[in-house]
Amino acid sequence: MTTNTQLLETSCSFWSLSQAEQLAIAQQVPKQDAWTLSVRRNLDGTWEFDIPEFQTFNELFIGNTEKVLDIHYNTLSDCPPDEYSTMDITVSRIPIADETTSCDFVRPCTDAMGASIYLDVFSNQEFWLCPYLQVLFKDAPKNLYVKMDVTS
């Protein structure tokens, strides 16, 4: 059985960097209230994103996050997602206009330091977010406000 930690270590080049390299990149990241990611769905049903300036490529959404993204894609496009599905997702620590959903921090995750469990208010589903929140926001925000736009 593959754990979230094992997937974290293999799916994203940022996580394979040394701790010193990760820290150097994290210190260069501008602390913003909102980030927009272009995400794409893979043939195997996973969703992924890139942030080249953070040396992050093919970072997978796992831990039920992929299922929550499927629910939102299906709701927004009125069709199930497939390997050609893409979305722009804005994640913010402050409320945003026309948000698709909000997500509430539930608890820290015990199998990966810095990871968090959130509850998607729209779908009432819990999901796992990797420690990338600490890179983007310095911490795991109590609330995340999310706007999703289907792009294909």
Secondary structure, DSSP 8 states (H G I E B T S, - for coil): ---HHHHHHHH-HHHHS-HHHHHHHHHHS---SEEEEEEEE-TTS-EEEEEGGGTEEEEEE-TTHHHHHHHHHHHHHSS---TT-EEEEEEESS--TT-SEEEEEEEE-SSSTT-EEEEETTTTEEEEE-THHHHHHSS--SEEEEEEEE--
